[in-house]
């Protein structure tokens, strides 16, 4: 994602998390971005900005809560995420990418397989992890609604954060995960979801095959995302 010598700003919205810090650190090391502003909803506004420090000419990454975080019981993140989505709706920034989590796939049964973006399973609404997954699904739905009904350039990434290393590099690839995230932010199709992982699709397929050999047919499948959509997009 080419940004013009500090004239464009990338705003990080939503609650604090390990993923948000990891992305912030990677952006600080990157020469791709001009100004990175990490703000919380309700922060003091700059002149001509929204309450979240977001302007119409800005790009934004929206964060939620992730399976790699340990304290998912804290419900404050839901309010902060919702407020950030409201700010996006009001400000209408130039491009938005919601960084979701493969936890939204929930519990799946049937043949062991790589899960496509349109395959959503069961989550328990009364468990701690299930509640987190349900709220992340809700945030995805709201982002999709902003794209489809209000014409906002909002895209969604479902990331396999467990297999994405701190440096955000793909296994055996020269293109980094950060490059993919920024490219989808700028050029992805509004309203679309894309699976990404720190593992290549071939590696995921191999792990999926190995898991299928040892798995009971009555057990839920191991969640491995099918990253073909994002990889085909990047190659086009």
C-alpha positions in Angstrom: 0.0 0.0 0.0 1.7 3.2 -1.2 1.1 6.2 1.0 2.1 9.6 -0.1 5.1 10.9 2.0 3.2 11.5 5.2 0.1 13.1 3.5 -2.1 10.1 4.2 -2.7 8.7 7.6 -3.4 5.2 8.8 -5.6 5.2 11.9 -5.8 2.1 14.3 -9.2 1.9 15.8 -10.8 -0.3 18.4 -9.8 -1.8 21.7 -6.2 -2.6 22.7 -5.0 -6.2 22.0 -1.9 -8.2 21.4 -2.8 -8.1 17.6 -3.2 -4.4 17.6 0.2 -3.9 19.3 1.8 -6.4 16.9 0.5 -4.5 13.9 1.5 -1.2 15.3 5.1 -2.5 15.9 5.2 -3.9 12.3 4.0 -0.6 10.9 6.6 1.3 12.9 9.3 -0.8 11.2 7.7 -0.4 7.8 8.5 2.3 5.2 5.1 1.7 3.5 3.1 4.1 5.7 3.4 7.8 6.4 1.7 8.6 9.7 0.2 5.9 12.0 -2.2 7.1 14.7 -3.4 4.7 17.3 -6.5 6.1 19.0 -9.4 5.0 21.1 -13.1 6.0 20.6 -13.9 9.2 22.5 -10.3 10.5 22.3 -9.9 14.3 22.1 -10.5 15.4 18.5 -8.1 17.3 16.4 -9.5 20.3 14.5 -11.7 19.0 11.7 -11.5 15.4 12.9 -14.1 13.1 14.4 -14.0 12.2 18.1 -11.9 9.2 17.3 -9.2 11.3 15.5 -10.4 10.0 12.2 -10.8 12.1 9.0 -12.6 11.3 5.7 -9.3 11.2 3.8 -7.7 8.6 6.2 -7.5 4.8 6.0 -8.3 2.8 9.1 -7.6 -0.6 10.6 -10.3 -1.8 13.0 -9.4 -4.2 15.8 -11.5 -6.4 18.1 -10.6 -9.1 20.6 -8.6 -12.2 19.6 -8.1 -15.8 20.5 -4.5 -15.1 21.2 -5.5 -12.7 24.0 -5.8 -14.2 27.5 -8.4 -11.9 29.1 -11.4 -12.2 26.9 -13.9 -11.9 29.8 -13.5 -8.1 29.9 -16.5 -6.7 28.1 -15.2 -3.2 27.8 -13.7 -4.2 24.4 -17.2 -4.7 22.9 -18.2 -1.1 23.7 -14.9 0.3 22.3 -15.3 -1.8 19.1 -19.0 -0.7 18.7 -18.0 3.0 19.2 -15.3 2.7 16.6 -17.8 1.2 14.1 -20.1 4.2 14.8 -17.2 6.6 14.2 -16.5 4.9 10.8 -20.1 5.2 9.8 -20.1 9.0 10.7 -16.8 9.9 9.3 -16.8 7.7 6.1 -13.0 7.2 5.8 -11.3 6.4 2.5 -10.7 2.8 3.3 -11.3 0.4 6.3 -10.2 -3.1 7.0 -11.6 -5.0 10.0 -9.1 -7.5 11.3 -11.2 -10.4 12.5 -10.2 -13.9 13.8 -10.7 -17.4 12.6 -12.5 -18.0 15.9 -15.7 -16.8 14.1 -15.8 -20.2 12.3 -16.9 -21.8 15.6 -17.4 -25.5 15.9 -17.6 -27.4 12.6 -18.5 -31.0 11.8 -18.3 -33.3 8.8 -15.2 -34.0 6.7 -11.9 -32.4 7.8 -11.4 -29.6 5.3 -10.0 -26.1 4.8 -12.8 -23.6 5.6 -13.9 -21.1 3.1 -15.1 -17.6 4.0 -18.8 -18.6 3.6 -18.6 -21.6 6.1 -19.8 -20.5 9.5 -20.3 -23.1 12.3 -21.7 -23.2 15.8 -20.7 -21.1 18.8 -22.0 -21.4 22.3 -23.5 -18.0 23.3 -23.1 -18.8 27.1 -19.3 -19.6 27.1 -16.6 -17.0 27.4 -14.9 -17.9 24.1 -18.2 -18.3 22.4 -19.4 -14.9 23.4 -16.2 -13.3 22.0 -16.6 -15.2 18.7 -20.3 -14.1 18.5 -19.4 -10.4 19.0 -16.7 -10.7 16.4 -19.2 -12.1 14.0 -21.6 -9.2 14.9 -18.8 -6.7 14.1 -18.2 -8.5 10.7 -21.9 -8.2 10.0 -22.0 -4.5 10.8 -18.9 -3.9 8.6 -20.6 -5.8 5.8 -23.8 -3.7 6.2 -21.8 -0.5 6.0 -20.3 -1.7 2.7 -23.5 -3.1 1.1 -26.1 -0.6 2.4 -24.1 2.6 2.8 -21.4 2.2 0.2 -18.5 2.4 2.6 -15.2 0.8 1.5 -15.1 -1.6 4.4 -13.4 -5.0 4.0 -12.8 -7.9 6.4 -9.8 -10.1 7.1 -10.2 -13.3 9.1 -6.7 -14.1 10.3 -5.2 -17.2 11.7 -3.3 -15.3 14.3 -2.0 -18.4 16.0 0.2 -19.1 12.9 1.2 -15.5 12.2 4.6 -14.7 13.7 5.5 -11.4 15.4 7.3 -10.2 12.3 4.1 -10.8 10.3 6.0 -12.8 7.6 4.5 -15.7 5.7 6.3 -19.1 5.9 8.8 -19.3 3.1 7.4 -16.2 1.3 9.0 -12.8 0.5 5.6 -11.0 0.7 4.8 -10.3 4.3 1.4 -10.6 6.0 1.6 -6.8 6.6 1.9 -6.3 2.9 -1.2 -8.4 2.4 -3.2 -6.6 5.1 -2.3 -3.2 3.6 -3.1 -4.3 0.1 -6.5 -5.6 1.1 -7.2 -2.4 3.0 -6.5 -0.3 -0.1 -7.7 -2.6 -2.9 -9.9 -5.3 -1.5 -13.6 -5.6 -2.5 -15.9 -3.7 -0.1 -18.0 -6.1 1.9 -15.8 -9.1 1.2 -14.1 -11.3 3.8 -10.6 -12.8 3.1 -8.8 -15.6 5.0 -5.1 -15.0 5.7 -2.5 -17.1 7.6 1.2 -17.1 8.3 1.2 -20.5 6.7 0.9 -20.9 2.9 -2.1 -22.7 1.5 0.0 -25.7 0.6 1.2 -26.0 4.2 -2.3 -25.6 5.5 -3.5 -28.3 3.2 -0.8 -30.6 4.4 -1.6 -30.0 8.1 -5.3 -30.5 7.3 -4.5 -33.9 5.7 -2.5 -35.0 8.6 -5.2 -33.9 11.0 -7.9 -35.8 9.0 -6.0 -39.1 9.5 -6.1 -39.0 13.3 -9.5 -37.4 13.8 -12.6 -39.2 15.0 -15.6 -38.6 12.6 -17.7 -37.6 15.6 -15.3 -34.9 16.7 -15.4 -31.3 15.5 -12.9 -30.5 12.8 -9.7 -28.7 13.4 -10.1 -25.1 12.0 -7.7 -24.4 9.1 -8.7 -21.5 6.9 -8.7 -21.7 3.1 -6.6 -18.8 2.1 -7.1 -19.3 -1.7 -9.3 -16.3 -2.1 -6.7 -13.9 -0.7 -3.9 -15.6 -2.5 -5.7 -15.5 -5.8 -6.6 -11.8 -5.2 -2.9 -11.0 -4.5 -1.9 -12.8 -7.7 -4.4 -11.0 -9.9 
